[in-house]
């Protein structure tokens, strides 16, 4: 690392020019090739997938996503002749839009049930030829534009469904800008230097741009969802600023300790730089762990985030030494440079608030460990009642057309009309058709079903459909239980003589998605935790450090999940965040949050423990090493955590519930990780374990390769006078 740092420092303009050239090449190539993001995913083997596949074999033009055009008369009735005429003309044009497979008007015999009893509300069903994630949004927009022509003072027209919802995804550019500004303020407070503040921002933005262009290119060779670059930007912006922050802080400390700019850059990269490479590797491993789940949407997110972190590490370890070569001593403010000339070199970690806090933690290690653990345990309690699913349009922002359509349907017909179930049956014989008819009649008497409607049947057709409308909303637990009842108790009794019936529809797809991810989650958690432990064991030659880190990471992650459940599932403040009423936690959230949190928690663990380990190798005194390590890293870890919290909290108010859940959960977990775990729990526990922190069985030590995270260390010299003096001061 020292060789690389020295070369980059001396060839600063070559390095800076190379990174700018890389950014331009990736940008130009990305613009010329374009991007093909796709939210398509498959859940092979699930009932909803079997229903969709069976439907596609017989009704290709009506096997896609079904959306609604909702009409509400503010005065008069939707059945007035003038209204009917204009609606029929509009729907005739909608039927000719590409990728629209079928349109059912409420003013036909087949659509007679699509008019509310009070005749104030009606809806037309628009069925596309593909699922929402595969549709051309331009065609969906044409449907919206045609329907919107009927809006007037007397007729309200709104649109609902998954395809329409694709048009309402908000831009995250404002949130990114807010995160950058907040990070700049925090760093300026920490460094008191505009130049020192600018360097991490330059590095983070360069890494962010290069990674986003690379992700755009990657979409041309594999399936990556539209949310992947948004989430990757969360991680990349926070990680990029944090990594650069640690390097700049170490470089400034080297300058203030009397080193020349070049030697300070080499020392920073040979210590904090090594830790960043290792920490970046742990984040990358955690994000790539999403590939284990075998779901293309999450695989795309994991790979995109891994690319983002890789660029952040590469920029940090090469561009920063080059920038140090350009700016030299000016990373210190004028006042700090004047003090250095006046007072000479000083150890910035030998005194101050963090040194006093480190001593306090050691003196009160038992009560502080107990209190910190109790805080995390209490916040984790709601996690055990977490219900996975997918929130419906009733949680969308109140000013969106999907939310307005949802409310109109719920008021006019009942909440279940916003997410009907589709039963698709394979009927190979006349006797099987008889059992299908019996099933239709039986469904009308099942509690929780509001209505049953038979789909169109062609003579001799071997595939038939039933539209079952629940009495409850798509996201409710009762609807989920109804699907289980149909699949496990009602339908099996009629599957005779070759009759096969599958429960499909978007509501069933979301339920199956939750079941698939929930089933794979234990394996995912196990693999991520084990790999994290092995990496820490490799880095610090210890058994205790990895095991305690894993336990603390699980506690802080559990507390983050607990807050998400309380806010979004229980509804404690979700409306204030613009995330709608109470509802289930998004199915993909646990896996994604765990991957991000384990990676970021390992970052802080590596930064803190690597400095403690560095002091341990230098002194051989565990108590002194813990105090000095915490004193040296406490301020910068806290600043880094605040930056990360600002970045993620900036996305909470973006108007998208899924992103709000992710942003709040990660922000809370990072807050707890920085305030409770890294400043209290880790140093207190390491104080209690003493020299056992560094225990590693000899057999394991012989097998593990030797990797230096903290750079070259000195042999233990606990009797050095300056360390004895520091010990007496409680540093």
HUFEN-V343221 format. One record per backbone hydrogen bond with DSSP energy under -0.5 kcal/mol. CO is the residue of the C=O (numbers start at 1). NH is the residue of the N-H. Records with the same first field share a line. If there is no record, write none. Layout:
# HUFEN-V343221
CO: NH ; NH
This chain:
# HUFEN-V343221
1: 5
2: 6
3: 7
4: 8
5: 9
6: 10
7: 11
9: 12
11: 15
12: 16
13: 17
14: 18
15: 19
16: 20
17: 21
18: 22
19: 23
20: 24
21: 25
22: 26
23: 27
24: 28
25: 29
26: 30
27: 31
28: 32
29: 33
30: 34
43: 46
46: 50
47: 51
48: 52
49: 53
50: 54
51: 55
52: 56
53: 57
54: 58
55: 58 ; 59
59: 62
60: 63
65: 67 ; 128
67: 126
68: 70 ; 160
69: 124
70: 158
71: 122
72: 74 ; 156
77: 80
80: 84
81: 85
82: 86
83: 87
84: 88
85: 89
86: 90
87: 91
88: 92
89: 93
90: 94
91: 95
92: 96
93: 96
94: 97
97: 100
99: 101 ; 129
102: 127
103: 105
104: 125
105: 108
109: 112
111: 114
112: 115
114: 123
116: 119
119: 78
120: 73
121: 116
122: 71
124: 69 ; 126
125: 104 ; 127
126: 67 ; 128
127: 101 ; 102
128: 64
130: 65
131: 134 ; 135
132: 135
133: 39
135: 137
136: 139 ; 140
137: 141
138: 142
139: 143
140: 144
141: 145
142: 146
143: 147
144: 148
145: 149
146: 149
147: 150
148: 151
154: 74 ; 75
155: 152
156: 72
158: 70
160: 68
161: 165
162: 166
163: 166
164: 167
165: 168
166: 169
172: 176
173: 177
174: 178
175: 179
176: 180
177: 181
178: 182
179: 183
180: 184
181: 185
182: 186
183: 187
184: 188
185: 189
186: 190
187: 191
188: 192
193: 197
194: 198
195: 199
196: 200
197: 201
198: 202
199: 203
200: 204
201: 205
202: 206
203: 207
204: 208
205: 209
206: 210
207: 211
208: 212
209: 213
210: 214
211: 215
212: 216
213: 217
214: 218
215: 219
217: 220
218: 221 ; 222
222: 224
224: 38
225: 228 ; 229
227: 231
228: 232
229: 233
230: 234
231: 235
232: 236
233: 237
234: 238
235: 239
236: 240
237: 241
238: 242
239: 243
240: 244
241: 245
242: 246
243: 247
244: 248
245: 249
246: 250
247: 251
248: 252
249: 253
250: 254
251: 255
252: 256
253: 257
254: 259
255: 258
256: 346
260: 264
261: 265
262: 266
263: 267
264: 268
265: 269
266: 270
267: 271
268: 271 ; 272 ; 273
269: 274
271: 275
272: 276
273: 277
274: 278
275: 279
276: 280
277: 281
278: 282
279: 283
280: 284
281: 285
282: 286
283: 287
284: 288
285: 289
287: 290
288: 291
289: 292
290: 293
291: 294
294: 296
295: 299
296: 300
297: 301
298: 302
299: 303
300: 304
301: 305
302: 306
303: 307
304: 308
305: 309
306: 310
307: 311
308: 312
309: 313
310: 314
311: 315
312: 316
313: 317
314: 318
315: 319 ; 320
316: 320
318: 322
319: 323
320: 324
321: 325
322: 326
323: 327
324: 328
327: 330
328: 331
329: 332
333: 337
334: 338
335: 339
336: 340
337: 341
338: 342
339: 343 ; 344
340: 344
346: 348
347: 350
352: 356
353: 357
354: 358
355: 359
356: 360
357: 361
358: 362
359: 363
360: 364
362: 365
364: 368
365: 369
366: 370
367: 371
368: 372
369: 373
370: 374
371: 375
372: 376
373: 377
374: 378
375: 379
376: 380
377: 381
378: 381
380: 383 ; 384
381: 384
382: 385
383: 386
386: 388
387: 585
389: 587
392: 395
393: 396
397: 400
400: 404
401: 405
402: 406
403: 407
404: 408
405: 409
406: 410
407: 411
408: 412
409: 413 ; 414
412: 117
414: 417
415: 418
416: 419
421: 423 ; 468
422: 424 ; 504
423: 466
424: 502
425: 427 ; 464
426: 428 ; 500
429: 433
430: 434
431: 435
432: 436
433: 437
434: 438
435: 439
436: 440
437: 441
438: 442
439: 443
440: 444
442: 445
443: 446
446: 449
448: 450 ; 471
451: 469
453: 467
458: 461
462: 427
464: 425
465: 455
466: 423 ; 468
467: 453 ; 469
468: 421 ; 470
469: 450 ; 451
473: 476
476: 480
477: 481
478: 482
479: 483
480: 484
481: 485
482: 486
483: 487
484: 488
485: 489 ; 490
486: 491
490: 493
491: 494 ; 495
492: 495
494: 496
496: 499
500: 426
502: 424 ; 504
504: 422
505: 509
506: 510
507: 511
508: 512
509: 513
510: 514
511: 515
512: 516
513: 517
514: 518
515: 519
516: 520
517: 521
518: 522
520: 524
521: 525
522: 526
523: 527
524: 528
525: 529
526: 530
527: 531
528: 532
529: 533
530: 534
531: 535
532: 536
533: 537
534: 538
535: 539
536: 540
537: 541
538: 707
543: 547
544: 548
545: 549
546: 550
547: 551
548: 552
549: 553
550: 554
551: 555
552: 556
553: 557
554: 558
555: 559
556: 560
557: 561
558: 562
559: 563
560: 564
561: 565
562: 566
563: 567
564: 568 ; 569
565: 569 ; 570
566: 572
567: 574
568: 583
571: 573
573: 577
574: 579
575: 578
585: 389
586: 589 ; 590
588: 592
589: 593
590: 594
591: 595
592: 596
593: 597
594: 598
595: 599
596: 600
597: 601
598: 602
599: 603
600: 604
601: 605
602: 606
603: 607
604: 608
605: 609
606: 610
607: 611
608: 612
609: 613
610: 614
611: 615
612: 616
613: 617
614: 618
615: 619
616: 620
618: 717
620: 622
621: 625
622: 626
623: 627
624: 628
625: 629
626: 630
627: 631
628: 632
629: 633
630: 634
633: 637
634: 638
635: 639
636: 640
637: 641
638: 642
639: 643
640: 644
641: 645
642: 646
643: 647
644: 648
645: 649
646: 650
648: 651
649: 652 ; 653
651: 654
655: 657
656: 660
657: 661
658: 662
659: 663
660: 664
661: 665
662: 666
663: 667
664: 668
665: 669
666: 670
667: 671
668: 672
669: 673
670: 674
671: 675
672: 676 ; 677
673: 678
674: 679
676: 680 ; 681
677: 682
680: 684
681: 685
682: 686
683: 687
684: 688
685: 689
686: 690
689: 692
690: 693
691: 694
692: 695
693: 545
695: 543
697: 701
698: 702
699: 703
700: 704
705: 707
707: 709
717: 720
720: 724
721: 725
722: 726
723: 727
724: 728
725: 729
726: 730 ; 731
727: 730
